[in-house]
């Protein structure tokens, strides 16, 4: 069970003071068990209103406490104010996210290296870390305080894993990588495999050793089966607070700025630089050696060859349609160069027919 006043204090602490909240009508003294949707909530649950279109559901909700913005409080209850326990905050959705972290937090298991774990004698593992059975920590690796490495995970030679990070089962971090504090690496992700670097020579391909690494700064989360290649000369870099979904591929020398989110199945080719606070839609394909500025959005399934200067949102894909209709549309697209040439010729002929002046 969780007291609302305790949740409020811890949320303010977790948000570094950026998400204060005000309980009214006795909300601070109530104890709740969990979160629930507005229309299914009970007296021992807390619900939140993140979209104003659900104001009526919030007004009728049987939740013990409802979290909402001041604007929604004013719209629902008017000048008289709430007649039920409410927590007022500027961002109820973020409040829900922090509160859920607190309410679902699992205590770290008893610290130590479990029997059957493979830890090289030269590795340094903090006394408060947990290395589960079947995990491997290679020579010279450094494992920080309260790190949890699950079974089957691999931490390569010389790699550093920062405090309070979680490496889930079967995640692989190659040699010479740096994982920041409070990072989460989900099962099956691969950090630091060789970048796709080959030099053409006499009809063959000569491998270019990839001597950079991968750096994930603090508070980065990497989804299941996502792969991030090591840099050719310098590190591939994902900056603080960025979140990558499942099955993403980042090529060598990519750079992702702070607090950028990337949805599943996105591919970023080598040396792509993505700015901070960007939103990248699922299954986007991003060409290499391009710059995506800060604070922009890329639509899902978009194939991006370059960023158009001044654009805040770019998207483009061929909508699905019936097979025969698609075939006809494809023929038109294939004939566009010919049609363009014909149009230019018609324009020239039309211009020649016009009287002078």
Beta strands, then each sheet from edge to edge (+ up, - down):
strand 1: 2-3
strand 2: 21-24
strand 3: 31-32
strand 4: 34-35
strand 5: 45-48
strand 6: 65-68
strand 7: 86-89
strand 8: 112-113
strand 9: 118-119
strand 10: 124-125
strand 11: 130-131
strand 12: 136-137
strand 13: 142-143
strand 14: 148-149
strand 15: 154-155
strand 16: 160-161
strand 17: 166-167
strand 18: 172-173
strand 19: 178-179
strand 20: 184-185
strand 21: 190-193
strand 22: 198-201
strand 23: 204-207
strand 24: 214-216
strand 25: 221-222
strand 26: 227-229
strand 27: 236-238
strand 28: 243-244
strand 29: 249-250
strand 30: 255-256
strand 31: 261-262
strand 32: 267-268
strand 33: 273-274
strand 34: 279-280
strand 35: 285-286
strand 36: 291-292
strand 37: 297-298
strand 38: 303-304
strand 39: 313-314
sheet 1: 1+ 3-
sheet 2: 2+ 7- 6- 5- 4-
sheet 3: 8+ 11+ 14+ 17+ 20+ 25+ 28+ 31+ 34+ 37+ 39+
sheet 4: 9+ 12+ 15+ 18+ 21+ 26+ 29+ 32+ 35+ 38+
sheet 5: 10+ 13+ 16+ 19+ 24+ 27+ 30+ 33+ 36+
sheet 6: 22+ 23-
end
